[in-house]
Amino acid sequence: MSTTIQLDKKTKELISTFGTKEDTYDDIIKRIYKLAVKEQLREFLMSSKEYIPIDKAIKEAEKRWPKSK
């Protein structure tokens, strides 16, 4: 099922720059959406509030869960 959305002509031109001749606007918008979701996840995971460097995280994990010999 399809729907119609209204866009400013400039917005439509900008969106079209993300695609090729074979891409539909639906293809382009889905691609942009997937990139936006990945970016949001990256920003969430890398937020400076709770962020610690990977080497520190590994050391803390090794202290909590030492390897069995």
KEDREN-793331 format. One record per residue: x, y, z of N, C-alpha, C, O in turn; residue number from 0. Coordinates in nm, 2 decimals. Atoms other than C-alpha are relative to their C-alpha. Last residue first. Layout:
BEGIN
<atom n_xx="X" n_yy="Y" n_zz="Z" ca_xx="X" ca_yy="Y" ca_zz="Z" c_xx="X" c_yy="Y" c_zz="Z" o_xx="X" o_yy="Y" o_zz="Z" num="NUM"/>
...
//
This chain:
BEGIN
<atom n_xx="-0.12" n_yy="0.08" n_zz="0.05" ca_xx="4.27" ca_yy="-2.25" ca_zz="3.46" c_xx="-0.03" c_yy="-0.14" c_zz="0.00" o_xx="0.06" o_yy="-0.22" o_zz="-0.05" num="68"/>
<atom n_xx="-0.03" n_yy="0.13" n_zz="-0.08" ca_xx="3.95" ca_yy="-2.05" ca_zz="3.49" c_xx="0.12" c_yy="-0.06" c_zz="-0.07" o_xx="0.13" o_yy="-0.06" o_zz="-0.19" num="67"/>
<atom n_xx="0.00" n_yy="0.13" n_zz="0.08" ca_xx="3.95" ca_yy="-1.70" ca_zz="3.34" c_xx="0.04" c_yy="-0.11" c_zz="0.09" o_xx="0.13" o_yy="-0.11" o_zz="0.18" num="66"/>
<atom n_xx="-0.13" n_yy="0.06" n_zz="0.04" ca_xx="3.87" ca_yy="-1.42" ca_zz="3.59" c_xx="-0.01" c_yy="-0.13" c_zz="-0.08" o_xx="-0.10" o_yy="-0.21" o_zz="-0.06" num="65"/>
<atom n_xx="0.02" n_yy="0.14" n_zz="0.05" ca_xx="3.52" ca_yy="-1.27" ca_zz="3.57" c_xx="0.14" c_yy="-0.05" c_zz="-0.04" o_xx="0.17" o_yy="-0.06" o_zz="-0.16" num="64"/>
<atom n_xx="0.13" n_yy="0.06" n_zz="-0.04" ca_xx="3.51" ca_yy="-0.95" ca_zz="3.77" c_xx="-0.02" c_yy="-0.15" c_zz="-0.03" o_xx="-0.07" o_yy="-0.22" o_zz="0.05" num="63"/>
<atom n_xx="0.00" n_yy="0.00" n_zz="-0.15" ca_xx="3.88" ca_yy="-0.86" ca_zz="3.75" c_xx="-0.13" c_yy="-0.07" c_zz="0.04" o_xx="-0.13" o_yy="-0.15" o_zz="0.14" num="62"/>
<atom n_xx="-0.09" n_yy="0.11" n_zz="-0.05" ca_xx="3.89" ca_yy="-0.96" ca_zz="3.38" c_xx="0.00" c_yy="-0.01" c_zz="0.15" o_xx="0.02" o_yy="-0.12" o_zz="0.20" num="61"/>
<atom n_xx="0.06" n_yy="0.13" n_zz="0.02" ca_xx="3.58" ca_yy="-0.75" ca_zz="3.31" c_xx="0.09" c_yy="-0.12" c_zz="0.05" o_xx="0.04" o_yy="-0.21" o_zz="0.10" num="60"/>
<atom n_xx="0.11" n_yy="0.01" n_zz="-0.10" ca_xx="3.73" ca_yy="-0.44" ca_zz="3.48" c_xx="-0.07" c_yy="-0.14" c_zz="-0.02" o_xx="-0.10" o_yy="-0.21" o_zz="0.08" num="59"/>
<atom n_xx="-0.06" n_yy="0.02" n_zz="-0.13" ca_xx="4.05" ca_yy="-0.48" ca_zz="3.27" c_xx="-0.11" c_yy="-0.03" c_zz="0.11" o_xx="-0.09" o_yy="-0.12" o_zz="0.19" num="58"/>
<atom n_xx="-0.05" n_yy="0.13" n_zz="0.00" ca_xx="3.84" ca_yy="-0.52" ca_zz="2.95" c_xx="0.07" c_yy="-0.04" c_zz="0.13" o_xx="0.05" o_yy="-0.14" o_zz="0.18" num="57"/>
<atom n_xx="0.11" n_yy="0.09" n_zz="-0.01" ca_xx="3.64" ca_yy="-0.21" ca_zz="3.03" c_xx="0.05" c_yy="-0.14" c_zz="0.00" o_xx="-0.01" o_yy="-0.23" o_zz="0.07" num="56"/>
<atom n_xx="0.04" n_yy="-0.01" n_zz="-0.14" ca_xx="3.96" ca_yy="-0.01" ca_zz="3.09" c_xx="-0.12" c_yy="-0.10" c_zz="0.02" o_xx="-0.12" o_yy="-0.17" o_zz="0.12" num="55"/>
<atom n_xx="-0.11" n_yy="0.07" n_zz="-0.08" ca_xx="4.10" ca_yy="-0.12" ca_zz="2.75" c_xx="-0.04" c_yy="0.00" c_zz="0.15" o_xx="-0.01" o_yy="-0.10" o_zz="0.22" num="54"/>
<atom n_xx="0.01" n_yy="0.15" n_zz="0.01" ca_xx="3.77" ca_yy="-0.04" ca_zz="2.58" c_xx="0.10" c_yy="-0.07" c_zz="0.09" o_xx="0.07" o_yy="-0.17" o_zz="0.15" num="53"/>
<atom n_xx="-0.08" n_yy="0.06" n_zz="0.10" ca_xx="3.76" ca_yy="0.32" ca_zz="2.71" c_xx="0.00" c_yy="-0.15" c_zz="0.00" o_xx="-0.01" o_yy="-0.21" o_zz="0.11" num="52"/>
<atom n_xx="-0.14" n_yy="0.02" n_zz="-0.05" ca_xx="3.48" ca_yy="0.42" ca_zz="2.94" c_xx="0.07" c_yy="-0.06" c_zz="-0.12" o_xx="0.02" o_yy="-0.14" o_zz="-0.20" num="51"/>
<atom n_xx="-0.10" n_yy="0.05" n_zz="0.09" ca_xx="3.15" ca_yy="0.59" ca_zz="2.83" c_xx="0.13" c_yy="-0.03" c_zz="0.08" o_xx="0.18" o_yy="0.06" o_zz="0.15" num="50"/>
<atom n_xx="-0.03" n_yy="0.13" n_zz="-0.06" ca_xx="2.87" ca_yy="0.64" ca_zz="3.08" c_xx="0.12" c_yy="-0.07" c_zz="-0.08" o_xx="0.14" o_yy="-0.19" o_zz="-0.06" num="49"/>
<atom n_xx="0.05" n_yy="0.02" n_zz="-0.14" ca_xx="2.81" ca_yy="1.01" ca_zz="3.03" c_xx="0.04" c_yy="-0.13" c_zz="0.06" o_xx="0.09" o_yy="-0.13" o_zz="0.17" num="48"/>
<atom n_xx="-0.11" n_yy="-0.02" n_zz="-0.10" ca_xx="3.03" ca_yy="1.05" ca_zz="2.72" c_xx="-0.04" c_yy="-0.02" c_zz="0.14" o_xx="0.04" o_yy="-0.02" o_zz="0.23" num="47"/>
<atom n_xx="0.03" n_yy="-0.12" n_zz="-0.07" ca_xx="2.77" ca_yy="0.89" ca_zz="2.49" c_xx="0.11" c_yy="0.02" c_zz="0.11" o_xx="0.15" o_yy="-0.08" o_zz="0.18" num="46"/>
<atom n_xx="-0.13" n_yy="-0.08" n_zz="-0.02" ca_xx="2.94" ca_yy="0.63" ca_zz="2.27" c_xx="-0.03" c_yy="0.13" c_zz="0.08" o_xx="0.06" o_yy="0.21" o_zz="0.09" num="45"/>
<atom n_xx="-0.10" n_yy="0.08" n_zz="-0.05" ca_xx="2.66" ca_yy="0.37" ca_zz="2.29" c_xx="0.13" c_yy="0.07" c_zz="0.04" o_xx="0.20" o_yy="0.04" o_zz="0.13" num="44"/>
<atom n_xx="0.04" n_yy="0.06" n_zz="-0.13" ca_xx="2.38" ca_yy="0.62" ca_zz="2.25" c_xx="0.11" c_yy="-0.08" c_zz="0.06" o_xx="0.14" o_yy="-0.06" o_zz="0.18" num="43"/>
<atom n_xx="0.00" n_yy="-0.11" n_zz="-0.10" ca_xx="2.56" ca_yy="0.81" ca_zz="1.97" c_xx="-0.04" c_yy="-0.05" c_zz="0.14" o_xx="0.02" o_yy="0.00" o_zz="0.24" num="42"/>
<atom n_xx="-0.14" n_yy="-0.03" n_zz="-0.03" ca_xx="2.63" ca_yy="0.48" ca_zz="1.79" c_xx="0.01" c_yy="0.11" c_zz="0.10" o_xx="0.09" o_yy="0.11" o_zz="0.19" num="41"/>
<atom n_xx="-0.06" n_yy="0.10" n_zz="-0.08" ca_xx="2.27" ca_yy="0.38" ca_zz="1.82" c_xx="0.14" c_yy="0.03" c_zz="0.04" o_xx="0.18" o_yy="0.01" o_zz="0.15" num="40"/>
<atom n_xx="0.06" n_yy="-0.02" n_zz="-0.13" ca_xx="2.14" ca_yy="0.71" ca_zz="1.69" c_xx="0.06" c_yy="-0.11" c_zz="0.10" o_xx="0.09" o_yy="-0.07" o_zz="0.21" num="39"/>
<atom n_xx="-0.07" n_yy="-0.12" n_zz="-0.06" ca_xx="2.39" ca_yy="0.68" ca_zz="1.40" c_xx="-0.06" c_yy="0.02" c_zz="0.14" o_xx="0.02" o_yy="0.06" o_zz="0.23" num="38"/>
<atom n_xx="-0.13" n_yy="0.03" n_zz="-0.04" ca_xx="2.27" ca_yy="0.33" ca_zz="1.32" c_xx="0.07" c_yy="0.11" c_zz="0.07" o_xx="0.15" o_yy="0.09" o_zz="0.16" num="37"/>
<atom n_xx="0.01" n_yy="0.09" n_zz="-0.12" ca_xx="1.91" ca_yy="0.44" ca_zz="1.32" c_xx="0.14" c_yy="-0.04" c_zz="0.05" o_xx="0.16" o_yy="-0.04" o_zz="0.17" num="36"/>
<atom n_xx="0.04" n_yy="-0.08" n_zz="-0.11" ca_xx="1.99" ca_yy="0.73" ca_zz="1.09" c_xx="-0.01" c_yy="-0.08" c_zz="0.13" o_xx="0.03" o_yy="-0.04" o_zz="0.23" num="35"/>
<atom n_xx="-0.12" n_yy="-0.07" n_zz="-0.04" ca_xx="2.17" ca_yy="0.51" ca_zz="0.84" c_xx="-0.02" c_yy="0.08" c_zz="0.13" o_xx="0.06" o_yy="0.09" o_zz="0.22" num="34"/>
<atom n_xx="-0.09" n_yy="0.10" n_zz="-0.06" ca_xx="1.87" ca_yy="0.27" ca_zz="0.83" c_xx="0.13" c_yy="0.07" c_zz="0.05" o_xx="0.18" o_yy="0.04" o_zz="0.16" num="33"/>
<atom n_xx="0.05" n_yy="0.04" n_zz="-0.13" ca_xx="1.64" ca_yy="0.57" ca_zz="0.77" c_xx="0.10" c_yy="-0.10" c_zz="0.07" o_xx="0.13" o_yy="-0.08" o_zz="0.19" num="32"/>
<atom n_xx="-0.03" n_yy="-0.11" n_zz="-0.09" ca_xx="1.86" ca_yy="0.71" ca_zz="0.49" c_xx="-0.05" c_yy="-0.04" c_zz="0.14" o_xx="0.02" o_yy="-0.01" o_zz="0.24" num="31"/>
<atom n_xx="-0.14" n_yy="0.00" n_zz="-0.02" ca_xx="1.84" ca_yy="0.37" ca_zz="0.32" c_xx="0.04" c_yy="0.11" c_zz="0.10" o_xx="0.12" o_yy="0.09" o_zz="0.18" num="30"/>
<atom n_xx="-0.04" n_yy="0.11" n_zz="-0.08" ca_xx="1.47" ca_yy="0.35" ca_zz="0.36" c_xx="0.15" c_yy="-0.01" c_zz="0.03" o_xx="0.18" o_yy="-0.04" o_zz="0.15" num="29"/>
<atom n_xx="0.04" n_yy="-0.03" n_zz="-0.13" ca_xx="1.43" ca_yy="0.70" ca_zz="0.22" c_xx="0.03" c_yy="-0.11" c_zz="0.10" o_xx="0.06" o_yy="-0.09" o_zz="0.22" num="28"/>
<atom n_xx="-0.10" n_yy="-0.10" n_zz="-0.06" ca_xx="1.64" ca_yy="0.61" ca_zz="-0.08" c_xx="-0.04" c_yy="0.04" c_zz="0.14" o_xx="0.05" o_yy="0.04" o_zz="0.23" num="27"/>
<atom n_xx="-0.13" n_yy="0.06" n_zz="-0.02" ca_xx="1.45" ca_yy="0.29" ca_zz="-0.16" c_xx="0.09" c_yy="0.10" c_zz="0.07" o_xx="0.16" o_yy="0.06" o_zz="0.17" num="26"/>
<atom n_xx="0.02" n_yy="0.09" n_zz="-0.11" ca_xx="1.11" ca_yy="0.47" ca_zz="-0.12" c_xx="0.13" c_yy="-0.07" c_zz="0.04" o_xx="0.16" o_yy="-0.08" o_zz="0.15" num="25"/>
<atom n_xx="-0.01" n_yy="-0.08" n_zz="-0.12" ca_xx="1.23" ca_yy="0.75" ca_zz="-0.35" c_xx="-0.02" c_yy="-0.09" c_zz="0.13" o_xx="0.04" o_yy="-0.06" o_zz="0.23" num="24"/>
<atom n_xx="0.12" n_yy="-0.08" n_zz="-0.01" ca_xx="1.29" ca_yy="0.48" ca_zz="-0.61" c_xx="0.02" c_yy="0.09" c_zz="0.13" o_xx="0.11" o_yy="0.07" o_zz="0.20" num="23"/>
<atom n_xx="0.07" n_yy="-0.01" n_zz="-0.13" ca_xx="1.64" ca_yy="0.38" ca_zz="-0.69" c_xx="-0.13" c_yy="0.07" c_zz="-0.01" o_xx="-0.14" o_yy="0.17" o_zz="-0.08" num="22"/>
<atom n_xx="0.08" n_yy="0.12" n_zz="-0.02" ca_xx="1.74" ca_yy="0.27" ca_zz="-1.05" c_xx="-0.08" c_yy="0.01" c_zz="0.13" o_xx="-0.17" o_yy="-0.07" o_zz="0.15" num="21"/>
<atom n_xx="0.12" n_yy="0.00" n_zz="0.09" ca_xx="1.86" ca_yy="0.62" ca_zz="-1.15" c_xx="-0.09" c_yy="-0.12" c_zz="0.03" o_xx="-0.21" o_yy="-0.11" o_zz="0.00" num="20"/>
<atom n_xx="-0.04" n_yy="0.01" n_zz="0.14" ca_xx="2.08" ca_yy="0.63" ca_zz="-0.84" c_xx="-0.12" c_yy="0.00" c_zz="-0.09" o_xx="-0.24" o_yy="0.01" o_zz="-0.04" num="19"/>
<atom n_xx="0.04" n_yy="0.12" n_zz="0.08" ca_xx="2.01" ca_yy="0.75" ca_zz="-0.50" c_xx="0.06" c_yy="0.00" c_zz="-0.13" o_xx="0.14" o_yy="0.09" o_zz="-0.17" num="18"/>
<atom n_xx="-0.04" n_yy="0.12" n_zz="-0.07" ca_xx="2.13" ca_yy="0.99" ca_zz="-0.22" c_xx="-0.03" c_yy="-0.13" c_zz="-0.08" o_xx="0.01" o_yy="-0.24" o_zz="-0.04" num="17"/>
<atom n_xx="-0.15" n_yy="0.01" n_zz="0.01" ca_xx="2.11" ca_yy="1.29" ca_zz="-0.45" c_xx="0.06" c_yy="-0.12" c_zz="0.07" o_xx="0.17" o_yy="-0.15" o_zz="0.05" num="16"/>
<atom n_xx="-0.04" n_yy="0.07" n_zz="0.13" ca_xx="1.74" ca_yy="1.23" ca_zz="-0.49" c_xx="0.15" c_yy="-0.01" c_zz="-0.01" o_xx="0.19" o_yy="-0.10" o_zz="-0.08" num="15"/>
<atom n_xx="0.02" n_yy="0.14" n_zz="-0.02" ca_xx="1.68" ca_yy="1.33" ca_zz="-0.13" c_xx="0.05" c_yy="-0.08" c_zz="-0.12" o_xx="0.11" o_yy="-0.18" o_zz="-0.10" num="14"/>
<atom n_xx="-0.11" n_yy="0.05" n_zz="-0.09" ca_xx="1.83" ca_yy="1.67" ca_zz="-0.19" c_xx="-0.01" c_yy="-0.15" c_zz="0.03" o_xx="0.09" o_yy="-0.22" o_zz="0.03" num="13"/>
<atom n_xx="-0.13" n_yy="0.00" n_zz="0.08" ca_xx="1.61" ca_yy="1.73" ca_zz="-0.50" c_xx="0.11" c_yy="-0.05" c_zz="0.09" o_xx="0.20" o_yy="-0.13" o_zz="0.05" num="12"/>
<atom n_xx="0.00" n_yy="0.12" n_zz="0.10" ca_xx="1.30" ca_yy="1.62" ca_zz="-0.31" c_xx="0.13" c_yy="-0.01" c_zz="-0.07" o_xx="0.18" o_yy="-0.12" o_zz="-0.09" num="11"/>
<atom n_xx="-0.02" n_yy="0.13" n_zz="-0.08" ca_xx="1.39" ca_yy="1.86" ca_zz="-0.03" c_xx="0.00" c_yy="-0.12" c_zz="-0.08" o_xx="0.08" o_yy="-0.21" o_zz="-0.07" num="10"/>
<atom n_xx="-0.14" n_yy="0.00" n_zz="-0.04" ca_xx="1.43" ca_yy="2.15" ca_zz="-0.28" c_xx="0.03" c_yy="-0.13" c_zz="0.08" o_xx="0.14" o_yy="-0.19" o_zz="0.07" num="9"/>
<atom n_xx="-0.07" n_yy="0.05" n_zz="0.12" ca_xx="1.09" ca_yy="2.07" ca_zz="-0.43" c_xx="0.15" c_yy="-0.01" c_zz="0.03" o_xx="0.22" o_yy="-0.10" o_zz="-0.01" num="8"/>
<atom n_xx="-0.04" n_yy="-0.11" n_zz="0.07" ca_xx="0.93" ca_yy="2.10" ca_zz="-0.08" c_xx="0.09" c_yy="-0.05" c_zz="-0.12" o_xx="0.16" o_yy="-0.15" o_zz="-0.11" num="7"/>
<atom n_xx="-0.13" n_yy="-0.04" n_zz="-0.02" ca_xx="0.78" ca_yy="1.77" ca_zz="0.01" c_xx="0.02" c_yy="0.13" c_zz="-0.08" o_xx="-0.03" o_yy="0.15" o_zz="-0.18" num="6"/>
<atom n_xx="-0.03" n_yy="-0.12" n_zz="0.07" ca_xx="0.42" ca_yy="1.65" ca_zz="0.04" c_xx="0.14" c_yy="0.04" c_zz="0.04" o_xx="0.17" o_yy="0.04" o_zz="0.16" num="5"/>
<atom n_xx="-0.04" n_yy="-0.10" n_zz="-0.10" ca_xx="0.36" ca_yy="1.29" ca_zz="0.13" c_xx="0.04" c_yy="0.12" c_zz="-0.08" o_xx="0.09" o_yy="0.11" o_zz="-0.20" num="4"/>
<atom n_xx="-0.06" n_yy="-0.12" n_zz="0.06" ca_xx="0.15" ca_yy="1.04" ca_zz="-0.07" c_xx="0.04" c_yy="0.10" c_zz="0.12" o_xx="-0.03" o_yy="0.12" o_zz="0.21" num="3"/>
<atom n_xx="0.06" n_yy="-0.12" n_zz="-0.05" ca_xx="0.08" ca_yy="0.69" ca_zz="0.05" c_xx="0.07" c_yy="0.12" c_zz="-0.07" o_xx="0.17" o_yy="0.10" o_zz="-0.13" num="2"/>
<atom n_xx="-0.07" n_yy="-0.12" n_zz="0.01" ca_xx="0.13" ca_yy="0.34" ca_zz="-0.09" c_xx="-0.07" c_yy="0.12" c_zz="0.06" o_xx="-0.19" o_yy="0.12" o_zz="0.08" num="1"/>
<atom n_xx="0.08" n_yy="-0.12" n_zz="0.00" ca_xx="0.00" ca_yy="0.00" ca_zz="0.00" c_xx="0.09" c_yy="0.12" c_zz="0.00" o_xx="0.19" o_yy="0.13" o_zz="0.07" num="0"/>
//
